Amino acid sequence: MLRVLPLFCAVLLLSGCSAISPPSNQPPRAYIDSVSPEVIAEGETIGFTGQGTDEDGDVVGYQWRSDLDGLLSNSASFQTSSLSEGEHVISFMVQDNNDEWSSKAQVSVTVLPATGTSSMPLIAFDASPSTIDAGTAATLTWNVSGSTSVTIEPGVGTVPASGFAEVTPTATTTYTLTASAGGSTVTATTTVTLHEAENSLILTPDDELSGYVRSSGVERTIGLYVGDDDANRGIQGFLSYRITKIPDDATITRVILDLSGYDLPYDAPFPEMGCLRAFYQEYSAIRDQYFWGEVGDPIAEWCELDSLDNPTGIDGLREALQQQVGENKFQFRLQFSDGQSDFDDVRDMLHWDRGAMPTLTVEFSTPD
């Protein structure tokens, strides 16, 4: 048996069955650790630091290149003051002990004209929305090219060359962006206007004419509920407002429904029951007014619980109320119209107590 085994191995060797390929070399990886600063004037010093890793060997070589100036250095870290004016793409590569180079790691560097020559940053600066209600926010957005420093005042301070910031001014405010580069300074402004109404009324619901109706037909005027109960019966709310204080010749410019006084005595109806919607309702008593099936187009909609906490102007309400100017009352109903219930045998309800019922802020103009 000892004589047969060597012969068997020899046959395998001759047939090539035992040939084992050497493991292939894994290329190294290059990383740029820092470039400081990323924006300079021509002739100023900039520093570069990088490193490399190799899973199956050692890093033995480095290479930094500019797409404008060519080879910059063969060291892991270096400084230079000789970059030419322009937008550079800087590439960094490392080499392993098998002479294989890594893929490129890249970073952008801006070299502005030397101090004393033309170097005017380009600025895009805007606010959205440009007109806000008291207590709400606007977003400032900006993009500055060719700058060494950027500030926004009042109240924002030093910022990166591009970005955004939320602001909540308490009065109409003009924001000024200042960008500096190479001894030159450029400014841009944008204004956030705080909305001010010509005429305004805050209307509270009539407690005796507002409340809720269950799909079973039971109605109450002891507060407002919307959702479903543990018997999977739908609950719709009704809100009625006396509007005789609105002049007959008024043009309604904005209507704000404040739903923020709600509480959650049981489970939240969002998102299982869909969106909460408001529907115009020709004024009537709420008895026997539970609506089934097709309900028409909503005049307002809220699809997340958080949206109830931020009262804003609602065009659908404004248009519906405008049609009722000159009448005594304005009524609408609230319901989850995606379905009567989510059928989970659990109470899913929004509730407003009598002392925290939703208010309507009505803004309007009248002829001179």
RODO-2510 file (C-alpha; in nm, 4 decimals, decimal comma):
residues 368
     n   res          X          Y          Z
     1     m     0,0000     0,0000     0,0000
     2     l     0,2849     0,2385     0,0729
     3     r     0,4111     0,1852    -0,2835
     4     v     0,0739     0,2603    -0,4473
     5     l     0,0148     0,5995    -0,2759
     6     p     0,3133     0,7856    -0,4306
     7     l     0,2143     0,6536    -0,7730
     8     f    -0,1437     0,7800    -0,7240
     9     c    -0,0190     1,1274    -0,6247
    10     a     0,2118     1,1346    -0,9242
    11     v    -0,0833     1,0676    -1,1567
    12     l    -0,2742     1,3563    -1,0003
    13     l     0,0220     1,5873    -1,0502
    14     l     0,0605     1,4852    -1,4130
    15     s    -0,3105     1,5380    -1,4817
    16     g    -0,3006     1,8882    -1,3260
    17     c    -0,5698     1,8065    -1,0686
    18     s    -0,3625     1,9315    -0,7756
    19     a    -0,2581     2,2636    -0,9297
    20     i    -0,3375     2,5505    -0,6874
    21     s    -0,3404     2,9093    -0,8173
    22     p    -0,1649     3,1600    -0,5998
    23     p    -0,4037     3,4077    -0,4304
    24     s    -0,4660     3,7256    -0,6355
    25     n    -0,3388     4,0542    -0,4966
    26     q    -0,5960     4,2786    -0,3277
    27     p    -0,5531     4,6420    -0,4371
    28     p    -0,4927     4,9004    -0,1649
    29     r    -0,7378     5,1751    -0,0695
    30     a    -0,6693     5,5480    -0,0492
    31     y    -0,8270     5,7917     0,1969
    32     i    -0,8010     6,1722     0,2102
    33     d    -0,7963     6,2714     0,5774
    34     s    -0,7843     6,6490     0,5485
    35     v    -0,7496     6,9395     0,3076
    36     s    -0,7101     7,2737     0,4802
    37     p    -0,8337     7,5183     0,3789
    38     e    -1,0418     7,4077     0,0807
    39     v    -1,0674     7,7652    -0,0533
    40     i    -0,7516     7,9797    -0,0822
    41     a    -0,6211     8,2761    -0,2755
    42     e    -0,3460     8,2146    -0,5305
    43     g    -0,0099     8,2062    -0,3502
    44     e    -0,1576     8,1006    -0,0137
    45     t    -0,0539     7,7738     0,1522
    46     i    -0,2792     7,4681     0,1583
    47     g    -0,2110     7,1388     0,3359
    48     f    -0,3052     6,7844     0,2330
    49     t    -0,3032     6,4666     0,4443
    50     g    -0,3926     6,1161     0,3297
    51     q    -0,3393     5,7518     0,4132
    52     g    -0,3801     5,4073     0,2630
    53     t    -0,4610     5,0526     0,3724
    54     d    -0,3771     4,7155     0,2157
    55     e    -0,5428     4,3945     0,3331
    56     d    -0,2735     4,1616     0,2030
    57     g     0,0403     4,3726     0,2098
    58     d     0,1864     4,7149     0,2789
    59     v     0,1386     5,0631     0,1362
    60     v     0,4720     5,1777    -0,0060
    61     g     0,3883     5,4693    -0,2372
    62     y     0,1699     5,7827    -0,2558
    63     q     0,0650     6,0182    -0,5319
    64     w    -0,1242     6,3504    -0,5262
    65     r    -0,2347     6,5060    -0,8562
    66     s    -0,4330     6,8106    -0,9697
    67     d    -0,6402     6,8039    -1,2867
    68     l    -0,5014     7,1540    -1,3565
    69     d    -0,1409     7,1362    -1,2321
    70     g    -0,0497     6,7681    -1,2648
    71     l     0,1684     6,5864    -1,0094
    72     l     0,1807     6,7634    -0,6721
    73     s     0,3550     6,5236    -0,4306
    74     n     0,4642     6,1654    -0,3593
    75     s     0,4273     6,1959     0,0183
    76     a     0,1377     6,1035     0,2437
    77     s     0,1197     6,4626     0,3711
    78     f     0,2474     6,7865     0,2213
    79     q     0,1878     7,1601     0,1900
    80     t     0,2052     7,3788    -0,1177
    81     s     0,1569     7,7441    -0,2136
    82     s     0,1947     7,6924    -0,5889
    83     l    -0,1546     7,5846    -0,6945
    84     s    -0,2773     7,7869    -0,9908
    85     e    -0,5982     7,9896    -0,9936
    86     g    -0,9103     7,7873    -1,0673
    87     e    -1,1298     7,4974    -0,9527
    88     h    -0,9030     7,1959    -0,8905
    89     v    -1,0022     6,8307    -0,8611
    90     i    -0,7314     6,6816    -0,6379
    91     s    -0,6749     6,3044    -0,6692
    92     f    -0,4924     6,0870    -0,4162
    93     m    -0,3705     5,7286    -0,4798
    94     v    -0,1594     5,4784    -0,2863
    95     q     0,0599     5,1896    -0,4092
    96     d     0,1084     4,8500    -0,2421
    97     n     0,4205     4,6285    -0,2266
    98     n     0,3009     4,4420    -0,5366
    99     d     0,3190     4,7655    -0,7415
   100     e    -0,0622     4,7911    -0,7680
   101     w    -0,2246     5,1340    -0,7331
   102     s    -0,5524     5,2076    -0,5561
   103     s    -0,8562     5,3788    -0,7035
   104     k    -0,8572     5,7576    -0,6757
   105     a    -0,9860     5,9451    -0,3724
   106     q    -1,0835     6,2967    -0,4790
   107     v    -1,1615     6,6356    -0,3315
   108     s    -1,2329     6,9800    -0,4807
   109     v    -1,0176     7,2835    -0,4024
   110     t    -1,0883     7,6427    -0,5074
   111     v    -0,7983     7,8786    -0,5731
   112     l    -0,9135     8,2395    -0,6052
   113     p    -0,7211     8,5193    -0,7752
   114     a    -0,4464     8,6666    -0,5606
   115     t    -0,5401     8,9486    -0,3204
   116     g    -0,5616     9,2790    -0,5027
   117     t    -0,7087     9,1325    -0,8207
   118     s    -1,0724     9,0702    -0,9053
   119     s    -1,2235     8,8033    -0,6789
   120     m    -1,5961     8,8517    -0,6451
   121     p    -1,7930     8,5602    -0,4971
   122     l    -2,1146     8,4580    -0,6724
   123     i    -2,4191     8,4350    -0,4441
   124     a    -2,7629     8,2712    -0,4650
   125     f    -2,9763     8,3604    -0,1603
   126     d    -3,3494     8,3061    -0,1069
   127     a    -3,6224     8,2584     0,1574
   128     s    -3,9170     8,0179     0,1301
   129     p    -4,1895     8,0985     0,1987
   130     s    -4,1208     8,4694     0,1766
   131     t    -4,4395     8,5545     0,3710
   132     i    -4,5205     8,3702     0,6953
   133     d    -4,7693     8,3773     0,9814
   134     a    -4,6602     8,4740     1,3302
   135     g    -4,4887     8,1804     1,5040
   136     t    -4,4154     7,9874     1,1846
   137     a    -4,0784     7,9367     1,0142
   138     a    -3,9207     8,0230     0,6809
   139     t    -3,6192     7,8483     0,5305
   140     l    -3,3185     8,0456     0,4100
   141     t    -3,1189     7,8730     0,1350
   142     w    -2,7920     7,9879    -0,0159
   143     n    -2,5071     7,8839    -0,2417
   144     v    -2,1852     8,0839    -0,2623
   145     s    -1,8972     8,0052    -0,4971
   146     g    -1,5486     8,1499    -0,4664
   147     s    -1,5581     8,2677    -0,1036
   148     t    -1,3379     8,2262     0,2007
   149     s    -1,6050     8,3173     0,4583
   150     v    -1,9852     8,3484     0,4617
   151     t    -2,2091     8,5022     0,7282
   152     i    -2,5845     8,5666     0,7528
   153     e    -2,7341     8,8291     0,9818
   154     p    -2,9366     8,8857     1,1877
   155     g    -2,9326     8,5818     1,4090
   156     v    -2,7718     8,3135     1,1907
   157     g    -2,3961     8,3880     1,1986
   158     t    -2,1127     8,2089     1,0191
   159     v    -2,2297     7,9410     0,7749
   160     p    -2,0763     7,7041     0,5161
   161     a    -2,0602     7,8036     0,1509
   162     s    -2,3945     7,6366     0,0810
   163     g    -2,6780     7,5187     0,3005
   164     f    -3,0093     7,6106     0,4608
   165     a    -3,1368     7,7415     0,7954
   166     e    -3,4823     7,7811     0,9485
   167     v    -3,5694     8,1242     1,0902
   168     t    -3,8751     8,2371     1,2877
   169     p    -3,8739     8,6173     1,2906
   170     t    -4,1194     8,8053     1,5119
   171     a    -4,1453     9,0912     1,2602
   172     t    -4,0756     9,1450     0,8916
   173     t    -3,6985     9,0904     0,8628
   174     t    -3,4403     9,1424     0,5907
   175     y    -3,1524     8,8933     0,6097
   176     t    -2,8120     8,9873     0,4705
   177     l    -2,5585     8,7329     0,3452
   178     t    -2,1992     8,8572     0,3350
   179     a    -1,9334     8,6634     0,1413
   180     s    -1,5628     8,7498     0,1457
   181     a    -1,2793     8,6403    -0,0803
   182     g    -0,9356     8,7786    -0,1593
   183     g    -0,9999     9,1141     0,0048
   184     s    -1,3379     9,1627    -0,1664
   185     t    -1,6782     9,1514     0,0016
   186     v    -2,0155     9,0925    -0,1635
   187     t    -2,3614     9,0986    -0,0015
   188     a    -2,7059     8,9701    -0,0924
   189     t    -3,0376     9,0156     0,0873
   190     t    -3,3711     8,8395     0,1143
   191     t    -3,6770     8,9441     0,3155
   192     v    -3,9173     8,7338     0,5213
   193     t    -4,2462     8,9222     0,5562
   194     l    -4,4695     8,8653     0,8577
   195     h    -4,8306     8,8514     0,7444
   196     e    -5,0543     9,1268     0,8790
   197     a    -5,4299     9,1204     0,8212
   198     e    -5,6359     9,4265     0,7311
   199     n    -5,9306     9,2991     0,9404
   200     s    -5,9460     8,9916     1,1592
   201     l    -6,2039     8,8045     1,3669
   202     i    -6,1641     8,4963     1,5856
   203     l    -6,4785     8,2843     1,5826
   204     t    -6,5535     8,0180     1,8428
   205     p    -6,8008     7,7328     1,7802
   206     d    -7,1547     7,7574     1,9086
   207     d    -7,1509     7,4906     2,1833
   208     e    -7,5197     7,4108     2,1442
   209     l    -7,4889     7,3606     1,7690
   210     s    -7,1550     7,1766     1,7581
   211     g    -7,0708     6,8231     1,8640
   212     y    -7,0531     6,4709     1,7202
   213     v    -7,2716     6,1975     1,5723
   214     r    -7,2129     5,8209     1,5847
   215     s    -7,3039     5,5921     1,2977
   216     s    -7,5583     5,4422     1,5353
   217     g    -7,7448     5,7750     1,5276
   218     v    -7,6487     5,8952     1,8764
   219     e    -7,5529     6,2653     1,8830
   220     r    -7,4025     6,4829     2,1563
   221     t    -7,3143     6,8512     2,2027
   222     i    -7,0797     6,8036     2,5001
   223     g    -6,7572     6,8479     2,3075
   224     l    -6,6172     6,7121     1,9833
   225     y    -6,5076     6,3571     1,8959
   226     v    -6,3880     6,2225     1,5590
   227     g    -6,2803     5,8622     1,4869
   228     d    -6,4386     5,5298     1,5834
   229     d    -6,5327     5,3431     1,9009
   230     d    -6,4642     4,9917     2,0319
   231     a    -6,7735     4,8652     1,8489
   232     n    -6,6218     4,9905     1,5207
   233     r    -6,8848     5,2615     1,4863
   234     g    -6,7767     5,5752     1,3047
   235     i    -6,7891     5,9144     1,4782
   236     q    -6,8178     6,2409     1,2835
   237     g    -6,7799     6,5889     1,4301
   238     f    -6,9787     6,9026     1,3453
   239     l    -6,8679     7,2625     1,3998
   240     s    -7,1041     7,5578     1,3711
   241     y    -6,9973     7,9227     1,3833
   242     r    -7,2061     8,2387     1,3964
   243     i    -7,0714     8,4697     1,1229
   244     t    -7,2912     8,7785     1,1566
   245     k    -6,9894     8,9908     1,2574
   246     i    -6,8385     8,9462     0,9115
   247     p    -6,9553     9,2422     0,6967
   248     d    -7,1841     9,1522     0,4069
   249     d    -6,9424     9,3155     0,1597
   250     a    -6,6305     9,1461     0,3021
   251     t    -6,3788     8,9666     0,0832
   252     i    -6,2320     8,6794     0,2829
   253     t    -5,8557     8,6777     0,2382
   254     r    -5,7618     8,3960     0,4750
   255     v    -5,9202     8,1451     0,7147
   256     i    -5,7183     7,9599     0,9800
   257     l    -5,8696     7,6612     1,1618
   258     d    -5,6934     7,5958     1,4930
   259     l    -5,7255     7,2271     1,5815
   260     s    -5,4345     7,2258     1,8276
   261     g    -5,6519     7,1966     2,1395
   262     y    -5,7194     6,8244     2,0799
   263     d    -5,6382     6,5403     2,3193
   264     l    -5,6159     6,1610     2,2743
   265     p    -5,8300     5,9900     2,5378
   266     y    -5,7790     5,6536     2,3651
   267     d    -5,5683     5,5384     2,0669
   268     a    -5,4751     5,7854     1,7920
   269     p    -5,6754     5,7399     1,4693
   270     f    -5,3710     5,8263     1,2559
   271     p    -5,2591     5,6578     1,0352
   272     e    -5,4860     5,3514     1,0451
   273     m    -5,8048     5,5470     0,9676
   274     g    -5,6475     5,7536     0,6905
   275     c    -5,6737     6,1318     0,6664
   276     l    -5,8961     6,3623     0,8697
   277     r    -6,1016     6,5781     0,6321
   278     a    -6,3376     6,8737     0,6590
   279     f    -6,6527     6,8958     0,4438
   280     y    -6,8820     7,1931     0,3995
   281     q    -7,2200     7,1269     0,5537
   282     e    -7,5295     7,3314     0,4751
   283     y    -7,6363     7,4471     0,8167
   284     s    -7,8753     7,2189     1,0054
   285     a    -7,9087     7,0538     1,3436
   286     i    -7,6639     6,7652     1,3874
   287     r    -7,9389     6,5111     1,4673
   288     d    -7,9513     6,2313     1,2081
   289     q    -7,6633     6,3906     1,0155
   290     y    -7,4161     6,0997     1,0060
   291     f    -7,2972     6,0738     0,6453
   292     w    -7,2437     5,7400     0,4693
   293     g    -7,0754     5,6561     0,1402
   294     e    -6,9697     5,9274    -0,1038
   295     v    -6,9034     6,2513     0,0793
   296     g    -6,7873     6,4886    -0,1960
   297     d    -6,4714     6,6956    -0,2123
   298     p    -6,3095     6,8034     0,1155
   299     i    -6,2385     7,1680     0,1936
   300     a    -5,9415     7,0758     0,4162
   301     e    -5,7308     6,7697     0,4973
   302     w    -5,4830     6,6542     0,7646
   303     c    -5,2978     6,3248     0,7214
   304     e    -5,0618     6,3293     1,0224
   305     l    -5,1245     6,4009     1,3887
   306     d    -4,8467     6,6631     1,3979
   307     s    -5,0201     6,8664     1,1275
   308     l    -5,2976     6,9521     1,3745
   309     d    -5,0478     7,1438     1,5878
   310     n    -4,9609     7,4015     1,3186
   311     p    -5,2632     7,6148     1,2225
   312     t    -5,2244     7,7652     0,8749
   313     g    -5,4437     7,9352     0,6184
   314     i    -5,6754     7,6943     0,4327
   315     d    -5,7984     7,7953     0,0884
   316     g    -6,0864     7,5484     0,0867
   317     l    -6,2282     7,6917     0,4090
   318     r    -6,1796     8,0451     0,2800
   319     e    -6,3732     7,9714    -0,0390
   320     a    -6,6530     7,7920     0,1479
   321     l    -6,6895     8,0725     0,4024
   322     q    -6,6901     8,3371     0,1282
   323     q    -7,0009     8,1701    -0,0158
   324     q    -7,1770     8,2106     0,3209
   325     v    -7,0935     8,5775     0,3852
   326     g    -7,4221     8,7526     0,4647
   327     e    -7,5705     8,4422     0,6281
   328     n    -7,6012     8,3825     1,0028
   329     k    -7,4122     8,0551     1,0438
   330     f    -7,1332     7,8526     0,8839
   331     q    -7,1105     7,4785     0,9473
   332     f    -6,8784     7,1971     0,8419
   333     r    -6,8134     6,8427     0,9541
   334     l    -6,4920     6,6548     1,0365
   335     q    -6,4527     6,2862     0,9602
   336     f    -6,2085     6,0157     0,8610
   337     s    -6,3573     5,9573     0,5178
   338     d    -6,1233     5,6747     0,4086
   339     g    -6,3540     5,4436     0,6029
   340     q    -6,6064     5,4406     0,8840
   341     s    -6,3629     5,2437     1,1054
   342     d    -6,0343     5,0561     1,1011
   343     f    -6,2251     4,7617     1,2575
   344     d    -5,9702     4,6835     1,5266
   345     d    -6,2287     4,6842     1,8100
   346     v    -6,0386     4,9722     1,9723
   347     r    -6,1415     5,3337     2,0336
   348     d    -5,9425     5,5549     1,7952
   349     m    -6,0447     5,9140     1,8639
   350     l    -5,9505     6,2781     1,8578
   351     h    -6,1287     6,4798     2,1251
   352     w    -6,1817     6,8502     2,1864
   353     d    -6,3274     6,9552     2,5181
   354     r    -6,5857     7,2334     2,5238
   355     g    -6,3233     7,4716     2,6564
   356     a    -6,0772     7,3921     2,3744
   357     m    -6,2992     7,3669     2,0673
   358     p    -6,1403     7,4583     1,7300
   359     t    -6,1469     7,8307     1,6498
   360     l    -6,1661     8,0037     1,3138
   361     t    -5,9513     8,3097     1,2510
   362     v    -6,1085     8,4989     0,9626
   363     e    -5,9163     8,7741     0,7841
   364     f    -6,0963     8,9945     0,5341
   365     s    -6,0973     9,3228     0,3495
   366     t    -6,3844     9,5579     0,2764
   367     p    -6,4332     9,8256     0,0098
   368     d    -6,3079    10,1716     0,1069
***
